Amino acid sequence: MNNEYKLTKFVQAAGCAAKMGPGDLKQTLCNLNNKDEQVLVGFDTSDDAGVFQIDENLALVQTVDFITPVVDDPYVYGQIAAANSLSDIFAMGAEVKTALNIVGFDKTNIAKDALALILKGGNDKIRECGGVLLGGHTIETPEMYYGLSVTGVINPKEIIRNNSAKAGDVLILTKPLGMGILTTAIKRDLIDLNLTKHCAQIMASLNYIASKIMRKYKVSSCTDITGFGLLGHAFECINENISFCISSNEVPFVKEAYDLAKNGVLPGGSKRNIKFMEDKVLYKDGLDDTIKAILCDAQTSGGLLIAMNKDDAKEFVKELEDFSFGYAKIIAEVIPRGKKEIIIS
């Protein structure tokens, strides 16, 4: 990895840890109206992308996302930012078609040749999943950020929503947690190059293959785990009939994140998530506070959280093993509505 550009040293928060908190965001959006008969999925259900119907067999799936640097290598940062943006399309079960770059360039601290590497990293990820870059827009900003506006397509009958899980389903998580903690540690020079590379590989890996494989099965719901953490995004997936019972022992995370979090290495976004979720979760007695922090950790380019029946889930995890760094696991059961929306055992 090329760390000479020190990208992470010139931003206050790394990646999706810079995201506005879920409570503040909900209040901000409450007066906006997107009602239209062709809008199949709007922002009222906090789904991963919007869906606009063209005809009975075709709908556009649209999303936008951008992040500050999470690693110091420009090319790898571009890959991760693009993977993070593209993921919303995959969570809906759609195919990526086109993308536009969104760039805020910090010319005071970052050399212009770094920007070329960032954009190349992003373009390589767009092409990896069959998409095409059409252009973009760049402005000068006090802090660097990069991401994509992405358009995908789907048959309207095949849309996978985030809030349609059913009692009896299980939940699969396809990537490990801990990226908010670990990218904060990268920014503070607290971890070695090998661990940095491992984290970068996980974040730069597309959810494309996981999305393609899951469509072979009968999936009830899907979302991706990013800035609101596992529990925050899981909360967005719950409808009035169900609760999620998550086994804390089954949730995969990069093991080095535990000691870092225990020693106070936690981004501001994760702290906001912990506070937002505190009255929405029933934790088992004696659950380690560090594990609670990891469950709420703000992820960048995290995995998919998929609901399907248990037998299919076992086969899916086996099929995905070679594409998930061995981290994909069944982590929870969907149960009839309990005392809280989320129960941690």
N, C-alpha and C positions, 0 to 999 in steps of 0.2 A: 504493500500500500504506500502511496505517495502522501506523506504527512507534512510536506514542507509548506503548504499553503495555510495551515492552521485555521481552517474554516470555522471550527466550533468555538474558537476563542473570541470571536467577534459578534456573538449573539447571546442574548440573555438566557434563552431556553432552547433546548435542542429538540427538533422534530415536533411530533404531535404533543409533546409536553407543553408547547406554547399555545395549545388550543384553548379557546374560551371555555370556561366551566359549563357543565350541562344545565345548571340552574339559571345562570345568566343568559345563556343562549336561548333557552325556552322562553324567557321573559321578553327577549329582544324580538323573537319571531311571532309573538302571539297576535299581533294586529295585522299581519300580512295575509292576503287572500289569493289563492291560486285555483279557485274553482273553475273548471272547464270540463265539458263532457269528454274531451279527448285526453285529459290528464288521468291516467290510470293509477299512478303513484305520485303523490305530492310530498311536501315536507311535513305534513301534519302528523305522520306516524313515525317520524325520525328514521325512515328507511335509508338504505345506502345510496340510492340514486333516484332521480325522477324518471318517470316513464310517460311518454306521450304517444298516443296511438295514431298511426298513419292510415292503416286499413285493417281489415279483419285478420290479416296474417303478419302484419309488420308494426312494430312499435320502436321508437327511439328511446334509448336509455342514456341519460346524461348526468354527469357529475363533474365536480371540480375540487381539487385539493392541492395545497402547496405547503411546504415545510421549510423550516430553517435547517442548517446543516446538523447532521448527527455523527458524521465522521469528518476527518480532515482531508481525505482524498477526494478531489473534485469529481472524478469519473464515478467513483463508488457512490458518492452522495447523489449524483444524478440518477444512477440506477435505483437507489433506494427511494428517492422522492417520486420517481416515475412508477415504481412498483406499488407504492402507497396510493398514488392517484388511480391507477388502473384497477386496484383491488375492488372498488365499489361496483364496477361493472361485473366482475366475476361473481361477487356475492349475490347479484340479482339473477345469476344463471345466464348472462348475456355474452355476446361476442363483441370484442373491441373492433371498431372500424377506423375512427380517426381521433387525432389528438391535437391540441394546441398548447404550446409552451406558455407558462406564466412565470415571469422572472422579475424579482426585485434584486438589483445588483448593487452591492456595496463597493463602489469603485475606490473608496478611501483606503480600504484594508485588503482588497482582493484583486489580484492581477487579472487582466482581461483574458489571458490564456487559460486561466482556471475556468472561466465561463464557457469557453469552447469545450473543455473536457466535461463539464457538468451536462451540457446539452447533448454531447455524444453519448454519455452514459444513459440519459433519458431516452434518446432515440433508439438505442440498442434494445432497451426493454420494450418499447412500443412495437418494434419489429418482431421481437421474440414471440409475441402473442398474435401476430398477424395484422397489427394496426399500421396506420400511416400517419406521419406527422405532416400537418398542413401549414403550419406557421406558428405565430405566437405574438406576444407583446412583452417588451422589456422596459422597465423604468429604473431610475436610480433611487436607492433607498438606504437608510442608515444601517439596516441589517440585511444580510443575504437571505433570500428565499427563492424556492423553485418548486414548480409542480405543473400539473396538466389540467386542462379542461378536456374531458374525454366523452366521445359519443360511441355508443354501442347499439346493437340491434337485437331484437328478440321477438318471437311469436307471442302475442299478448296472452295466449293460453298457457304459456310456459314460464311466466314470471314467478320468481321465488321471492316471497315477501319475508320480512324479518319478524313478523308477529303472528305467525300462523302455526306454531308448534302445537302438538296435541298431547294430552295426558297419555302416557305409555311410551312416548318417544324417549330416546336418549340424546344427549348432546356430545358432539365430537369437537375438539379443538385441534386445529391442524398445525399450529406453531407454538413455541414456548413463550411464556411471559417473562418479564424482567427487562425488556428493552428500554423502558424509560429510566430505570435505575442505572443500567449499564451505559447508556449514552450520556447520562449525567456524569458517570465515572470517566468516560472517554474525554469529555470536555474538561474535567479536572485532572487529567493525566494520572488516574488511579489504577488503571489496568494495563496489562502488557499487550504487545502486538498480536500475539496468537489469539487471545480472547477477543480483541478488537476485530480481527479478521473473521472469527466465528460469528460474532454478532452481525457483522456486515453481510456475511453470506446469507444468514437467516432473513435479514430485513430486505436484501436485494432479490430474494427469490420470489417469483410471481406466485400468486394464488391461482394462476391460470390452469395448471394441471389438476389441482384439487377441485376446481370448479368443473372442469371437463369430466372428471371421474364421477363426481357426485351426481351429475345429471343422468348417469346410468341407473341410479337408484330412485326410489320414491322419497323425495326430500320434502319435509313439512315446512321448514323455514331455514333461512341462512342470513348471517350478517358477518361483517369483518370486525376484528378487534383492533381499535386504534386509540385515539386520545382519551376516551372516557374509561379505558381499562376494561378488563373482562366483566366485572360486575356492572359497570355503567352501561355497556352495550348489551349485556344480558337483560338488564332492566328494561331497555327499550324494546326487547323482543317479547315481553310477557303480555298476554292478553288477560281479560277478566276471569277466564276459566282455569288458569294454570299458575303454578309456581315452578321454579327451578330448584331442585335439590342437588347442590354441587358438592362433590366429595373433594375436600381440600387435599387429601393425600394423592388424588389422581391427576390433579392439575399440573401439567408440565411447565417447568421454568428452568432457565439457565442457572445452574446451581450457584455460581459465583454471585448472583444477584442477592442471595439471602444475606450473606455477611455484610455486603455493601449497604443494604437497606437497614440492617440491624445497627449499623454504625452511622446512620443518619443520611446516607446518600440517597436522596429521594427528590425528584423534580417537583416544582410547584404544582404542575398539572395533576400529579398523583395525589398530592395533599388535598387539592380541591375535590378530587374524586372521592377520597375517603370521607370527607365531610358531607358531600352530597348523598352518599349511599348509607350513612350511618343509621337512619331511621327506616331504611327499606330492606334491610338484611337481618336475618336471625342467625347469628353466629353460634356455633356450639360452644358450650362452656369451656373456658381454658384455651381457646384457640389463640395461638401465638400472634401477637400484634404485627410481627414481621410478615407472616403469611397473609394477614389482612391487607397489609400494604402492597404486597405483590399482586394480590387479586384485584386491587384497584389501580395498579401501576399503569400510567399512560403509555401505550404502545405506539410505536411507529412501524407501519407496514406489518401489522400483526396477522395472525392466521384467521381462517374462517371458523365460525361457530355454527355448526350444522345440526339440525334436528332431523332424525329419521328413526325407523324402528330398530330394535336392538340387533336383530339378526343381520340386517343390511349393514348396520354400523360396524359390526365386527369384520365383515368382508371388505367394507370401504377402508377401514384402517389398515388392513393387510395390504390392500392394493396400493395405498398411498405411501407405504413405509419407505420406499426408495426415494420419494420426492419430498419428505418432511423431516429429513435429518434424524429420523427415528423418534420424533417428539409427538406425533399425532396420537391422541388418546380419547377414549370415551371418558368424560369427566362428570357427567350429571344425568339425572333422570328428570323427565317432565312429569309432574304430578298434579292432581286436582288442587285448586287454590287452597293454600294453607294459611298459617298465621301471618306470613310475610310473603312478598313477591319472590324473594330469594332466600333459600335456607342453605347454610353452609354446615356440612357434617364433618 
